[in-house]
Amino acid sequence: MTHLLHLDASARPGRAGEHPHGSLTRALSHRFVARWTRARPQDTVSYRDVGLQPPPALSGEWIHAAFTPEANRPPAQRTVLAHSDALVNELLRADLLVLGVPMYNFGPPAAFKAWLDHIVRIGRTFDFDPARGDDPYVPLLADRPRRAVLLSSRGGHGFDDGGAMAAMNHLDPAVRTVLGFIGITEVHGIAIEHEEHGDERLARSVAQAHARIDALVDRWLAPAPAVHRAAGMQKAALAA
């Protein structure tokens, strides 16, 4: 079975197309999860809404507690880290992250940045090993295959690689950097653009994003090619 972590970061409640002034990214993430679970009802989903229930900003007490060895933390420090621990535990259980994250002022919403801050934890999602020389950081989520899909929306257009506004896209690179740092290196991005135009260009972008989501889910759920299955069976036989 696959376990999905479905996270929404929009400050808008509701989903575009279903609710007045609803969120485009909530609609995208819902579409992805709904299509996945229809095809694989045995898979499980955890849901986290950081847009409407944002994690607290980090404090000096949080930093002190996070960098204190777990065995040495007094009860007060454990309390400070309790919410962060819950977010990390959700992440560790997940095989697939479905992230609905709009672009706000060229970057992620503050609530989503807070989530990232809480899940980058020494000893939990990464380690630091001075014996590794110039490469001391160890991503702890590289222990098994994990991947993510970043479903976004943008007021303007041209923010993808090679676009006129690509240099101003500080959302996608930030998410890829942080997730890669902890060991999730397969990150796919699908975004709606032209939200501020609100005309046929937006409608076309929404339709294209929906089609890309459907194609990505279908591709990820497609059976592995026979040659890959055979290689996997051979590897398992050698390991037996």
Order of alpha helices (4+ residues) and beta strands (2+ residues): beta-alpha-beta-alpha-alpha-alpha-beta-alpha-beta-beta-beta-alpha-beta-alpha-alpha
